[in-house]
Amino acid sequence: MIRAVPIGAGHYLPKNVVTNSELAKTVDTSDDWIVTRTGIQQRHFAADGEYTSDLAIAAAKDALENAGIEASDIDSIILATSTPDQTFPSTATKVQAGLGMTSGFAFDVQAVCAGFAFAMTTANSLIVAGQSKRALVIGAETFSRIMDWEDRTTCVLFGDGAGAVILEAQECEGTPNDRGILACELSSDGNYNDLLYVDGGVSSTQTTGVLRMQGQEVFKHAVSKLAAAGETAMERAGVTSDDVDWVVPHQANLRIIKSTAKKMGVPMEKVVLTVHNHGNTSAASIPLALSVAVKSGQIKRGNLVLTEAIGGGLAWGAVVFRW
Ligand code: UT7
């Protein structure tokens, strides 16, 4: 059978680093509060004139280099973002042009912080259906552009960044020992719109709006929904939490990451953590963390990886794959 096998990963973080203490000079907060409640120590902000597509292109180039292939070897780009350069066309088409590609197809996926799970699942479906041979799957965000800097309950949490993974169609045996995506699990429930949203939009206010979140409420849903999605994906893949080598969770809050890992029966030694370095980068956080773990040698070829994420919608999901 055909599976979507990861052959490379890359990431990019903007140069401007803002620590908690620096943020506390302009926002009524403290390093102690942010570290204790979230595990975040610093975040990266895109420079003036640096767009989501620029971050995505940098991450994509890093992933292409990591895979040892050229942009012309790619035939599809799926970009998860909630902070596109323009209302339309898709940021993915800007990335396509930026990489010098003149063929293939590119489009955006919007599932907020769960965006990368949705993008991976979409890419997997396209590859398995024979619609794409090599997909560039990107998560890229500039959440600094939708912050309310007067709202300390949200503006300390988010940062900008991008990550990318390249998936290739490969013939496999069809067992859990195969490399590639073994199972995906997606969910959403639009009844929870008010827990995490942006208070503007094209058809409603004709403004961009800023992020609003009922943090405690999102927190309550996060652990149970993430653990359930992870368990369903593992069951569908024919593996157990003992088989998992690495969990690469959405990097929003260290407390959520720890509680979810515990609920799934995975020790923290098997969890990739980068949240301290960049805060919540929404759809970028999973591929960012994955790329860091691949480059550092934590994740090795053949390792079984579980990713899980939740965000606005609510939308959530999990993907199990063998690197
Ligand atoms: O990626 C999408 C998914 N989103 C998430 O995963 C976020 C989920 N939620 C969370 O991570 C947590 O709920 C937060 C980190 C947002 C907040 O942590 P919390 O432990 O739930 O804090 P809280 O909202 O209960 O606030 C506790 C106190 C409040 O003061 P009082 O009412 O106890 O006096 C807040 O006003 O902390 C105060 N507070 C702050 N203090 C200093 C809220 N934000 C800050 C701040 N600095 N930045």
py3Dmol code that shows the C-alpha trace and the ligand (Angstrom):
import py3Dmol

protein = """\
ATOM      1  CA  MET A   1       0.000   0.000   0.000  1.00  0.00           C
ATOM      2  CA  ILE A   2       0.991   3.635  -0.420  1.00  0.00           C
ATOM      3  CA  ARG A   3       1.894   5.603   2.696  1.00  0.00           C
ATOM      4  CA  ALA A   4       2.862   9.265   3.181  1.00  0.00           C
ATOM      5  CA  VAL A   5       6.405   8.994   4.534  1.00  0.00           C
ATOM      6  CA  PRO A   6       8.195  11.994   6.128  1.00  0.00           C
ATOM      7  CA  ILE A   7      11.542  12.623   4.424  1.00  0.00           C
ATOM      8  CA  GLY A   8      12.536  15.973   5.917  1.00  0.00           C
ATOM      9  CA  ALA A   9      11.648  18.692   8.416  1.00  0.00           C
ATOM     10  CA  GLY A  10      12.570  22.339   8.822  1.00  0.00           C
ATOM     11  CA  HIS A  11      11.723  25.395  10.862  1.00  0.00           C
ATOM     12  CA  TYR A  12      12.271  29.110  11.158  1.00  0.00           C
ATOM     13  CA  LEU A  13      11.952  31.507  14.071  1.00  0.00           C
ATOM     14  CA  PRO A  14      12.151  35.301  13.568  1.00  0.00           C
ATOM     15  CA  LYS A  15      15.279  36.954  14.960  1.00  0.00           C
ATOM     16  CA  ASN A  16      13.529  39.304  17.394  1.00  0.00           C
ATOM     17  CA  VAL A  17      13.388  37.470  20.760  1.00  0.00           C
ATOM     18  CA  VAL A  18      11.333  38.990  23.593  1.00  0.00           C
ATOM     19  CA  THR A  19      11.782  37.521  27.073  1.00  0.00           C
ATOM     20  CA  ASN A  20       9.090  37.495  29.752  1.00  0.00           C
ATOM     21  CA  SER A  21      10.948  40.175  31.719  1.00  0.00           C
ATOM     22  CA  GLU A  22      11.115  42.427  28.657  1.00  0.00           C
ATOM     23  CA  LEU A  23       7.374  41.940  28.096  1.00  0.00           C
ATOM     24  CA  ALA A  24       6.724  42.793  31.758  1.00  0.00           C
ATOM     25  CA  LYS A  25       8.039  46.315  31.086  1.00  0.00           C
ATOM     26  CA  THR A  26       4.961  47.106  28.979  1.00  0.00           C
ATOM     27  CA  VAL A  27       2.380  44.540  30.202  1.00  0.00           C
ATOM     28  CA  ASP A  28       1.181  44.012  33.817  1.00  0.00           C
ATOM     29  CA  THR A  29       2.753  40.573  34.181  1.00  0.00           C
ATOM     30  CA  SER A  30       5.898  38.850  35.498  1.00  0.00           C
ATOM     31  CA  ASP A  31       8.416  36.239  34.421  1.00  0.00           C
ATOM     32  CA  ASP A  32       7.380  34.144  37.424  1.00  0.00           C
ATOM     33  CA  TRP A  33       3.651  34.167  36.499  1.00  0.00           C
ATOM     34  CA  ILE A  34       4.261  33.258  32.852  1.00  0.00           C
ATOM     35  CA  VAL A  35       6.811  30.499  33.605  1.00  0.00           C
ATOM     36  CA  THR A  36       4.742  28.982  36.417  1.00  0.00           C
ATOM     37  CA  ARG A  37       1.445  28.989  34.516  1.00  0.00           C
ATOM     38  CA  THR A  38       2.699  28.151  31.011  1.00  0.00           C
ATOM     39  CA  GLY A  39       6.388  27.158  30.881  1.00  0.00           C
ATOM     40  CA  ILE A  40       6.999  29.948  28.342  1.00  0.00           C
ATOM     41  CA  GLN A  41      10.286  31.867  28.798  1.00  0.00           C
ATOM     42  CA  GLN A  42      10.449  33.864  25.578  1.00  0.00           C
ATOM     43  CA  ARG A  43       8.811  34.312  22.186  1.00  0.00           C
ATOM     44  CA  HIS A  44       9.971  35.407  18.720  1.00  0.00           C
ATOM     45  CA  PHE A  45       8.243  38.234  16.855  1.00  0.00           C
ATOM     46  CA  ALA A  46       8.353  38.805  13.100  1.00  0.00           C
ATOM     47  CA  ALA A  47      10.003  42.061  12.021  1.00  0.00           C
ATOM     48  CA  ASP A  48       8.060  44.867  10.349  1.00  0.00           C
ATOM     49  CA  GLY A  49       7.504  43.773   6.762  1.00  0.00           C
ATOM     50  CA  GLU A  50       8.205  40.114   7.590  1.00  0.00           C
ATOM     51  CA  TYR A  51       5.073  38.141   6.694  1.00  0.00           C
ATOM     52  CA  THR A  52       3.713  34.672   7.407  1.00  0.00           C
ATOM     53  CA  SER A  53       4.784  33.649   3.879  1.00  0.00           C
ATOM     54  CA  ASP A  54       8.377  34.748   4.604  1.00  0.00           C
ATOM     55  CA  LEU A  55       8.463  32.553   7.714  1.00  0.00           C
ATOM     56  CA  ALA A  56       6.909  29.679   5.763  1.00  0.00           C
ATOM     57  CA  ILE A  57       9.386  29.984   2.884  1.00  0.00           C
ATOM     58  CA  ALA A  58      12.340  29.939   5.300  1.00  0.00           C
ATOM     59  CA  ALA A  59      10.984  26.822   7.056  1.00  0.00           C
ATOM     60  CA  ALA A  60      10.250  25.171   3.694  1.00  0.00           C
ATOM     61  CA  LYS A  61      13.809  25.796   2.441  1.00  0.00           C
ATOM     62  CA  ASP A  62      15.167  24.275   5.648  1.00  0.00           C
ATOM     63  CA  ALA A  63      12.947  21.207   5.173  1.00  0.00           C
ATOM     64  CA  LEU A  64      13.965  20.836   1.504  1.00  0.00           C
ATOM     65  CA  GLU A  65      17.620  20.927   2.532  1.00  0.00           C
ATOM     66  CA  ASN A  66      16.970  18.415   5.314  1.00  0.00           C
ATOM     67  CA  ALA A  67      15.267  16.080   2.798  1.00  0.00           C
ATOM     68  CA  GLY A  68      17.975  16.645   0.161  1.00  0.00           C
ATOM     69  CA  ILE A  69      15.512  17.570  -2.581  1.00  0.00           C
ATOM     70  CA  GLU A  70      14.640  20.652  -4.679  1.00  0.00           C
ATOM     71  CA  ALA A  71      11.434  22.716  -4.661  1.00  0.00           C
ATOM     72  CA  SER A  72      10.767  21.396  -8.185  1.00  0.00           C
ATOM     73  CA  ASP A  73      10.473  17.883  -6.673  1.00  0.00           C
ATOM     74  CA  ILE A  74       7.375  19.011  -4.719  1.00  0.00           C
ATOM     75  CA  ASP A  75       3.926  18.771  -6.342  1.00  0.00           C
ATOM     76  CA  SER A  76       1.690  20.093  -3.544  1.00  0.00           C
ATOM     77  CA  ILE A  77       1.897  22.650  -0.746  1.00  0.00           C
ATOM     78  CA  ILE A  78      -0.558  22.607   2.129  1.00  0.00           C
ATOM     79  CA  LEU A  79      -0.091  25.475   4.539  1.00  0.00           C
ATOM     80  CA  ALA A  80      -1.862  25.669   7.894  1.00  0.00           C
ATOM     81  CA  THR A  81      -2.313  29.240   9.083  1.00  0.00           C
ATOM     82  CA  SER A  82      -4.832  31.552  10.737  1.00  0.00           C
ATOM     83  CA  THR A  83      -2.675  34.600  10.032  1.00  0.00           C
ATOM     84  CA  PRO A  84      -2.449  34.720   6.218  1.00  0.00           C
ATOM     85  CA  ASP A  85      -0.627  37.526   4.372  1.00  0.00           C
ATOM     86  CA  GLN A  86      -3.817  38.458   2.533  1.00  0.00           C
ATOM     87  CA  THR A  87      -7.485  37.482   2.772  1.00  0.00           C
ATOM     88  CA  PHE A  88      -6.879  35.854  -0.599  1.00  0.00           C
ATOM     89  CA  PRO A  89      -5.113  34.330  -2.452  1.00  0.00           C
ATOM     90  CA  SER A  90      -3.776  31.649  -0.149  1.00  0.00           C
ATOM     91  CA  THR A  91      -0.452  32.175   1.592  1.00  0.00           C
ATOM     92  CA  ALA A  92       0.487  28.741   0.203  1.00  0.00           C
ATOM     93  CA  THR A  93       0.513  30.167  -3.337  1.00  0.00           C
ATOM     94  CA  LYS A  94       2.885  32.913  -2.181  1.00  0.00           C
ATOM     95  CA  VAL A  95       5.153  30.211  -0.788  1.00  0.00           C
ATOM     96  CA  GLN A  96       4.892  28.311  -4.084  1.00  0.00           C
ATOM     97  CA  ALA A  97       6.049  31.419  -5.983  1.00  0.00           C
ATOM     98  CA  GLY A  98       8.676  32.223  -3.351  1.00  0.00           C
ATOM     99  CA  LEU A  99      10.203  28.772  -3.784  1.00  0.00           C
ATOM    100  CA  GLY A 100      10.365  29.305  -7.551  1.00  0.00           C
ATOM    101  CA  MET A 101       7.810  26.605  -8.310  1.00  0.00           C
ATOM    102  CA  THR A 102       5.806  26.839 -11.523  1.00  0.00           C
ATOM    103  CA  SER A 103       3.821  23.607 -11.244  1.00  0.00           C
ATOM    104  CA  GLY A 104       1.824  21.634  -8.698  1.00  0.00           C
ATOM    105  CA  PHE A 105      -0.913  23.064  -6.485  1.00  0.00           C
ATOM    106  CA  ALA A 106      -1.001  24.984  -3.205  1.00  0.00           C
ATOM    107  CA  PHE A 107      -3.697  25.903  -0.716  1.00  0.00           C
ATOM    108  CA  ASP A 108      -4.227  26.948   2.908  1.00  0.00           C
ATOM    109  CA  VAL A 109      -5.894  25.005   5.703  1.00  0.00           C
ATOM    110  CA  GLN A 110      -7.453  26.890   8.620  1.00  0.00           C
ATOM    111  CA  ALA A 111      -7.928  24.992  11.871  1.00  0.00           C
ATOM    112  CA  VAL A 112      -6.090  27.445  14.151  1.00  0.00           C
ATOM    113  CA  CYS A 113      -3.765  25.673  16.638  1.00  0.00           C
ATOM    114  CA  ALA A 114      -4.876  22.256  15.360  1.00  0.00           C
ATOM    115  CA  GLY A 115      -4.027  23.350  11.798  1.00  0.00           C
ATOM    116  CA  PHE A 116      -0.973  21.147  11.374  1.00  0.00           C
ATOM    117  CA  ALA A 117      -2.892  17.973  12.300  1.00  0.00           C
ATOM    118  CA  PHE A 118      -5.540  18.943   9.728  1.00  0.00           C
ATOM    119  CA  ALA A 119      -2.886  19.767   7.103  1.00  0.00           C
ATOM    120  CA  MET A 120      -1.013  16.466   7.685  1.00  0.00           C
ATOM    121  CA  THR A 121      -4.283  14.539   7.425  1.00  0.00           C
ATOM    122  CA  THR A 122      -5.189  16.339   4.191  1.00  0.00           C
ATOM    123  CA  ALA A 123      -1.735  15.706   2.710  1.00  0.00           C
ATOM    124  CA  ASN A 124      -1.940  12.051   3.743  1.00  0.00           C
ATOM    125  CA  SER A 125      -5.304  11.678   2.013  1.00  0.00           C
ATOM    126  CA  LEU A 126      -4.005  13.312  -1.186  1.00  0.00           C
ATOM    127  CA  ILE A 127      -0.937  11.051  -1.226  1.00  0.00           C
ATOM    128  CA  VAL A 128      -2.850   7.851  -0.503  1.00  0.00           C
ATOM    129  CA  ALA A 129      -5.391   8.790  -3.210  1.00  0.00           C
ATOM    130  CA  GLY A 130      -2.589   9.274  -5.738  1.00  0.00           C
ATOM    131  CA  GLN A 131      -3.187  13.031  -6.127  1.00  0.00           C
ATOM    132  CA  SER A 132       0.285  14.009  -4.880  1.00  0.00           C
ATOM    133  CA  LYS A 133       3.682  12.314  -4.831  1.00  0.00           C
ATOM    134  CA  ARG A 134       5.563  14.795  -2.612  1.00  0.00           C
ATOM    135  CA  ALA A 135       3.722  17.217  -0.361  1.00  0.00           C
ATOM    136  CA  LEU A 136       5.235  20.147   1.497  1.00  0.00           C
ATOM    137  CA  VAL A 137       3.175  20.568   4.666  1.00  0.00           C
ATOM    138  CA  ILE A 138       3.743  23.832   6.521  1.00  0.00           C
ATOM    139  CA  GLY A 139       2.469  25.508   9.679  1.00  0.00           C
ATOM    140  CA  ALA A 140       3.268  29.233   9.754  1.00  0.00           C
ATOM    141  CA  GLU A 141       1.898  32.035  11.889  1.00  0.00           C
ATOM    142  CA  THR A 142       2.355  35.669  12.886  1.00  0.00           C
ATOM    143  CA  PHE A 143       0.049  35.714  15.919  1.00  0.00           C
ATOM    144  CA  SER A 144       1.808  38.863  17.196  1.00  0.00           C
ATOM    145  CA  ARG A 145      -0.321  40.688  14.591  1.00  0.00           C
ATOM    146  CA  ILE A 146      -3.640  39.642  16.196  1.00  0.00           C
ATOM    147  CA  MET A 147      -2.766  40.276  19.853  1.00  0.00           C
ATOM    148  CA  ASP A 148      -4.573  42.761  22.069  1.00  0.00           C
ATOM    149  CA  TRP A 149      -1.528  44.213  23.836  1.00  0.00           C
ATOM    150  CA  GLU A 150      -3.790  45.525  26.617  1.00  0.00           C
ATOM    151  CA  ASP A 151      -4.951  41.978  27.441  1.00  0.00           C
ATOM    152  CA  ARG A 152      -2.347  40.305  29.651  1.00  0.00           C
ATOM    153  CA  THR A 153      -4.350  37.063  29.739  1.00  0.00           C
ATOM    154  CA  THR A 154      -3.533  36.406  26.064  1.00  0.00           C
ATOM    155  CA  CYS A 155      -0.691  38.595  24.778  1.00  0.00           C
ATOM    156  CA  VAL A 156       1.992  36.872  26.885  1.00  0.00           C
ATOM    157  CA  LEU A 157       1.148  33.459  25.450  1.00  0.00           C
ATOM    158  CA  PHE A 158       1.726  33.671  21.716  1.00  0.00           C
ATOM    159  CA  GLY A 159       4.648  34.064  19.310  1.00  0.00           C
ATOM    160  CA  ASP A 160       5.539  33.872  15.618  1.00  0.00           C
ATOM    161  CA  GLY A 161       7.224  31.026  13.756  1.00  0.00           C
ATOM    162  CA  ALA A 162       7.020  28.350  11.087  1.00  0.00           C
ATOM    163  CA  GLY A 163       7.739  24.663  10.632  1.00  0.00           C
ATOM    164  CA  ALA A 164       7.548  22.327   7.650  1.00  0.00           C
ATOM    165  CA  VAL A 165       7.543  18.615   6.881  1.00  0.00           C
ATOM    166  CA  ILE A 166       7.889  16.919   3.510  1.00  0.00           C
ATOM    167  CA  LEU A 167       5.797  13.806   2.911  1.00  0.00           C
ATOM    168  CA  GLU A 168       6.559  11.391   0.069  1.00  0.00           C
ATOM    169  CA  ALA A 169       4.426   8.611  -1.411  1.00  0.00           C
ATOM    170  CA  GLN A 170       6.198   5.297  -0.774  1.00  0.00           C
ATOM    171  CA  GLU A 171       5.133   1.696  -1.246  1.00  0.00           C
ATOM    172  CA  CYS A 172       4.860  -0.028   2.181  1.00  0.00           C
ATOM    173  CA  GLU A 173       3.843  -3.378   3.654  1.00  0.00           C
ATOM    174  CA  GLY A 174       0.740  -1.998   5.387  1.00  0.00           C
ATOM    175  CA  THR A 175       1.826  -2.840   8.943  1.00  0.00           C
ATOM    176  CA  PRO A 176       2.457  -0.633  12.021  1.00  0.00           C
ATOM    177  CA  ASN A 177       6.176  -1.171  11.357  1.00  0.00           C
ATOM    178  CA  ASP A 178       5.958   0.868   8.140  1.00  0.00           C
ATOM    179  CA  ARG A 179       7.471   4.304   8.028  1.00  0.00           C
ATOM    180  CA  GLY A 180       4.944   7.055   7.279  1.00  0.00           C
ATOM    181  CA  ILE A 181       1.559   8.177   8.523  1.00  0.00           C
ATOM    182  CA  LEU A 182      -0.211   5.268  10.211  1.00  0.00           C
ATOM    183  CA  ALA A 183      -3.379   6.966  11.476  1.00  0.00           C
ATOM    184  CA  CYS A 184      -5.105  10.346  11.772  1.00  0.00           C
ATOM    185  CA  GLU A 185      -7.950  11.486  14.002  1.00  0.00           C
ATOM    186  CA  LEU A 186      -9.708  14.851  13.573  1.00  0.00           C
ATOM    187  CA  SER A 187     -12.589  16.477  15.478  1.00  0.00           C
ATOM    188  CA  SER A 188     -14.228  19.854  15.826  1.00  0.00           C
ATOM    189  CA  ASP A 189     -17.196  21.326  17.688  1.00  0.00           C
ATOM    190  CA  GLY A 190     -18.358  24.734  16.516  1.00  0.00           C
ATOM    191  CA  ASN A 191     -20.544  25.165  19.596  1.00  0.00           C
ATOM    192  CA  TYR A 192     -17.373  26.265  21.411  1.00  0.00           C
ATOM    193  CA  ASN A 193     -16.666  29.190  19.065  1.00  0.00           C
ATOM    194  CA  ASP A 194     -16.749  31.713  21.937  1.00  0.00           C
ATOM    195  CA  LEU A 195     -13.943  30.044  23.921  1.00  0.00           C
ATOM    196  CA  LEU A 196     -11.218  31.074  21.472  1.00  0.00           C
ATOM    197  CA  TYR A 197     -11.754  33.365  18.494  1.00  0.00           C
ATOM    198  CA  VAL A 198     -10.715  36.565  16.745  1.00  0.00           C
ATOM    199  CA  ASP A 199     -13.268  39.358  17.117  1.00  0.00           C
ATOM    200  CA  GLY A 200     -13.110  40.534  13.514  1.00  0.00           C
ATOM    201  CA  GLY A 201     -13.368  39.170  10.011  1.00  0.00           C
ATOM    202  CA  VAL A 202     -14.031  39.869   6.375  1.00  0.00           C
ATOM    203  CA  SER A 203     -17.746  39.183   6.241  1.00  0.00           C
ATOM    204  CA  SER A 204     -18.584  40.356   9.764  1.00  0.00           C
ATOM    205  CA  THR A 205     -16.630  43.508  10.685  1.00  0.00           C
ATOM    206  CA  GLN A 206     -14.360  44.046   7.665  1.00  0.00           C
ATOM    207  CA  THR A 207     -11.493  44.304  10.177  1.00  0.00           C
ATOM    208  CA  THR A 208      -8.801  41.840  11.185  1.00  0.00           C
ATOM    209  CA  GLY A 209      -9.766  41.783  14.858  1.00  0.00           C
ATOM    210  CA  VAL A 210      -7.781  40.526  17.845  1.00  0.00           C
ATOM    211  CA  LEU A 211      -7.619  37.205  19.669  1.00  0.00           C
ATOM    212  CA  ARG A 212     -10.051  36.553  22.546  1.00  0.00           C
ATOM    213  CA  MET A 213      -9.778  33.507  24.785  1.00  0.00           C
ATOM    214  CA  GLN A 214     -11.444  32.043  27.862  1.00  0.00           C
ATOM    215  CA  GLY A 215      -8.204  30.373  28.880  1.00  0.00           C
ATOM    216  CA  GLN A 216      -9.471  28.283  31.776  1.00  0.00           C
ATOM    217  CA  GLU A 217     -12.337  26.895  29.692  1.00  0.00           C
ATOM    218  CA  VAL A 218      -9.996  25.967  26.824  1.00  0.00           C
ATOM    219  CA  PHE A 219      -7.666  24.361  29.366  1.00  0.00           C
ATOM    220  CA  LYS A 220     -10.495  22.167  30.708  1.00  0.00           C
ATOM    221  CA  HIS A 221     -11.334  20.846  27.240  1.00  0.00           C
ATOM    222  CA  ALA A 222      -7.729  20.499  26.133  1.00  0.00           C
ATOM    223  CA  VAL A 223      -6.454  17.634  28.256  1.00  0.00           C
ATOM    224  CA  SER A 224      -9.433  15.288  27.839  1.00  0.00           C
ATOM    225  CA  LYS A 225      -9.922  15.967  24.125  1.00  0.00           C
ATOM    226  CA  LEU A 226      -6.201  15.700  23.293  1.00  0.00           C
ATOM    227  CA  ALA A 227      -5.770  12.454  25.229  1.00  0.00           C
ATOM    228  CA  ALA A 228      -8.895  10.956  23.623  1.00  0.00           C
ATOM    229  CA  ALA A 229      -7.719  11.950  20.120  1.00  0.00           C
ATOM    230  CA  GLY A 230      -4.264  10.531  20.802  1.00  0.00           C
ATOM    231  CA  GLU A 231      -5.686   7.251  22.084  1.00  0.00           C
ATOM    232  CA  THR A 232      -8.019   6.897  19.092  1.00  0.00           C
ATOM    233  CA  ALA A 233      -5.176   7.580  16.655  1.00  0.00           C
ATOM    234  CA  MET A 234      -2.925   5.021  18.396  1.00  0.00           C
ATOM    235  CA  GLU A 235      -5.689   2.396  18.345  1.00  0.00           C
ATOM    236  CA  ARG A 236      -6.351   3.073  14.659  1.00  0.00           C
ATOM    237  CA  ALA A 237      -2.614   2.709  13.955  1.00  0.00           C
ATOM    238  CA  GLY A 238      -2.487  -0.603  15.830  1.00  0.00           C
ATOM    239  CA  VAL A 239      -0.009   0.670  18.438  1.00  0.00           C
ATOM    240  CA  THR A 240      -0.080   1.438  22.166  1.00  0.00           C
ATOM    241  CA  SER A 241       1.434   4.221  24.257  1.00  0.00           C
ATOM    242  CA  ASP A 242       4.279   1.803  25.147  1.00  0.00           C
ATOM    243  CA  ASP A 243       5.201   1.639  21.450  1.00  0.00           C
ATOM    244  CA  VAL A 244       5.390   5.431  21.102  1.00  0.00           C
ATOM    245  CA  ASP A 245       8.973   6.762  21.030  1.00  0.00           C
ATOM    246  CA  TRP A 246       8.065  10.465  20.997  1.00  0.00           C
ATOM    247  CA  VAL A 247       5.046  12.654  21.575  1.00  0.00           C
ATOM    248  CA  VAL A 248       5.273  15.983  19.733  1.00  0.00           C
ATOM    249  CA  PRO A 249       2.410  17.965  21.265  1.00  0.00           C
ATOM    250  CA  HIS A 250       1.046  21.381  20.375  1.00  0.00           C
ATOM    251  CA  GLN A 251       3.313  23.715  22.341  1.00  0.00           C
ATOM    252  CA  ALA A 252       0.798  25.982  24.123  1.00  0.00           C
ATOM    253  CA  ASN A 253       1.174  25.297  27.820  1.00  0.00           C
ATOM    254  CA  LEU A 254       3.558  22.988  29.683  1.00  0.00           C
ATOM    255  CA  ARG A 255       0.814  22.104  32.193  1.00  0.00           C
ATOM    256  CA  ILE A 256      -1.503  20.915  29.392  1.00  0.00           C
ATOM    257  CA  ILE A 257       1.361  18.968  27.787  1.00  0.00           C
ATOM    258  CA  LYS A 258       2.233  17.212  31.078  1.00  0.00           C
ATOM    259  CA  SER A 259      -1.383  16.376  31.992  1.00  0.00           C
ATOM    260  CA  THR A 260      -2.132  15.021  28.507  1.00  0.00           C
ATOM    261  CA  ALA A 261       1.002  12.853  28.455  1.00  0.00           C
ATOM    262  CA  LYS A 262       0.106  11.456  31.885  1.00  0.00           C
ATOM    263  CA  LYS A 263      -3.473  10.705  30.787  1.00  0.00           C
ATOM    264  CA  MET A 264      -2.151   8.819  27.735  1.00  0.00           C
ATOM    265  CA  GLY A 265       0.406   6.922  29.838  1.00  0.00           C
ATOM    266  CA  VAL A 266       3.473   8.439  28.174  1.00  0.00           C
ATOM    267  CA  PRO A 267       6.414   9.497  30.421  1.00  0.00           C
ATOM    268  CA  MET A 268       7.683  13.080  30.024  1.00  0.00           C
ATOM    269  CA  GLU A 269      11.099  11.745  28.874  1.00  0.00           C
ATOM    270  CA  LYS A 270       9.334  10.863  25.609  1.00  0.00           C
ATOM    271  CA  VAL A 271       7.769  14.296  25.095  1.00  0.00           C
ATOM    272  CA  VAL A 272       9.406  16.915  22.855  1.00  0.00           C
ATOM    273  CA  LEU A 273       9.340  20.345  24.538  1.00  0.00           C
ATOM    274  CA  THR A 274      10.065  23.649  22.819  1.00  0.00           C
ATOM    275  CA  VAL A 275       7.311  25.826  24.329  1.00  0.00           C
ATOM    276  CA  HIS A 276       9.824  27.595  26.611  1.00  0.00           C
ATOM    277  CA  ASN A 277      11.666  28.944  23.565  1.00  0.00           C
ATOM    278  CA  HIS A 278       8.796  30.302  21.442  1.00  0.00           C
ATOM    279  CA  GLY A 279       5.453  30.179  23.272  1.00  0.00           C
ATOM    280  CA  ASN A 280       2.288  29.235  21.429  1.00  0.00           C
ATOM    281  CA  THR A 281       2.911  29.560  17.684  1.00  0.00           C
ATOM    282  CA  SER A 282      -0.466  28.011  16.808  1.00  0.00           C
ATOM    283  CA  ALA A 283      -0.297  25.829  13.668  1.00  0.00           C
ATOM    284  CA  ALA A 284       3.489  26.212  13.514  1.00  0.00           C
ATOM    285  CA  SER A 285       4.176  24.654  16.894  1.00  0.00           C
ATOM    286  CA  ILE A 286       4.097  20.959  15.989  1.00  0.00           C
ATOM    287  CA  PRO A 287       6.321  21.094  12.872  1.00  0.00           C
ATOM    288  CA  LEU A 288       8.629  23.500  14.702  1.00  0.00           C
ATOM    289  CA  ALA A 289       9.059  21.118  17.622  1.00  0.00           C
ATOM    290  CA  LEU A 290       9.351  18.152  15.261  1.00  0.00           C
ATOM    291  CA  SER A 291      12.096  19.840  13.256  1.00  0.00           C
ATOM    292  CA  VAL A 292      14.017  20.785  16.405  1.00  0.00           C
ATOM    293  CA  ALA A 293      13.791  17.186  17.656  1.00  0.00           C
ATOM    294  CA  VAL A 294      14.900  15.734  14.309  1.00  0.00           C
ATOM    295  CA  LYS A 295      17.861  18.130  14.029  1.00  0.00           C
ATOM    296  CA  SER A 296      18.939  17.519  17.638  1.00  0.00           C
ATOM    297  CA  GLY A 297      18.909  13.762  17.036  1.00  0.00           C
ATOM    298  CA  GLN A 298      16.091  13.096  19.525  1.00  0.00           C
ATOM    299  CA  ILE A 299      13.792  11.719  16.825  1.00  0.00           C
ATOM    300  CA  LYS A 300      15.541   9.087  14.727  1.00  0.00           C
ATOM    301  CA  ARG A 301      14.512   7.272  11.553  1.00  0.00           C
ATOM    302  CA  GLY A 302      12.005   4.555  12.402  1.00  0.00           C
ATOM    303  CA  ASN A 303      10.816   6.199  15.642  1.00  0.00           C
ATOM    304  CA  LEU A 304       7.071   6.116  16.310  1.00  0.00           C
ATOM    305  CA  VAL A 305       5.746   9.646  16.816  1.00  0.00           C
ATOM    306  CA  LEU A 306       2.385  10.877  18.115  1.00  0.00           C
ATOM    307  CA  THR A 307       1.351  14.488  17.557  1.00  0.00           C
ATOM    308  CA  GLU A 308      -1.728  16.141  19.077  1.00  0.00           C
ATOM    309  CA  ALA A 309      -3.180  19.666  19.020  1.00  0.00           C
ATOM    310  CA  ILE A 310      -6.269  21.672  19.960  1.00  0.00           C
ATOM    311  CA  GLY A 311      -7.354  25.227  19.285  1.00  0.00           C
ATOM    312  CA  GLY A 312     -10.083  27.595  18.190  1.00  0.00           C
ATOM    313  CA  GLY A 313     -13.237  26.013  16.854  1.00  0.00           C
ATOM    314  CA  LEU A 314     -12.842  24.102  18.968  1.00  0.00           C
ATOM    315  CA  ALA A 315     -10.879  21.925  16.570  1.00  0.00           C
ATOM    316  CA  TRP A 316      -8.505  19.167  17.633  1.00  0.00           C
ATOM    317  CA  GLY A 317      -6.705  16.151  16.277  1.00  0.00           C
ATOM    318  CA  ALA A 318      -3.861  13.649  16.473  1.00  0.00           C
ATOM    319  CA  VAL A 319      -1.584  11.979  13.938  1.00  0.00           C
ATOM    320  CA  VAL A 320       0.546   8.861  14.459  1.00  0.00           C
ATOM    321  CA  PHE A 321       3.470   8.312  12.117  1.00  0.00           C
ATOM    322  CA  ARG A 322       6.793   6.533  11.947  1.00  0.00           C
ATOM    323  CA  TRP A 323       9.647   8.953  11.133  1.00  0.00           C
TER     324      TRP A 323
END
"""
ligand_1 = """\
48
UT7
O -3.426 26.973 21.512
C -4.787 27.083 21.745
C -5.131 26.446 23.002
N -5.003 27.372 24.083
C -4.506 26.982 25.226
O -4.060 25.860 25.323
C -4.601 27.895 26.414
C -5.304 27.198 27.531
N -5.308 27.932 28.777
C -4.194 28.191 29.490
O -3.117 27.841 29.092
C -4.345 28.851 30.846
O -5.714 28.911 31.198
C -3.741 30.269 30.887
C -2.230 30.184 30.813
C -4.281 31.107 29.741
C -4.104 30.963 32.208
O -3.669 30.170 33.304
P -4.641 29.893 34.523
O -3.885 29.115 35.518
O -5.903 29.285 33.957
O -4.868 31.346 35.091
P -6.246 32.110 35.302
O -6.829 32.497 33.997
O -7.083 31.332 36.265
O -5.738 33.420 36.036
C -5.232 33.363 37.363
C -4.869 34.767 37.804
C -5.987 35.771 37.620
O -5.962 36.667 38.736
P -6.998 36.496 39.948
O -8.355 36.620 39.327
O -6.721 35.143 40.523
O -6.639 37.626 40.834
C -5.593 36.529 36.376
O -6.078 37.845 36.352
O -3.768 35.249 37.034
C -4.086 36.542 36.509
N -3.400 36.695 35.237
C -2.141 37.152 35.131
N -1.260 37.581 36.047
C -0.044 37.979 35.618
C -3.854 36.382 34.007
N -2.902 36.635 33.074
C -1.833 37.110 33.745
C -0.559 37.540 33.357
N 0.308 37.953 34.316
N -0.153 37.535 32.072
"""
view = py3Dmol.view(width=600, height=400)
view.addModel(protein, "pdb")
view.setStyle({"model": 0}, {"cartoon": {"style": "trace"}})
view.addModel(ligand_1, "xyz")
view.setStyle({"model": 1}, {"stick": {}})
view.zoomTo()
view.show()
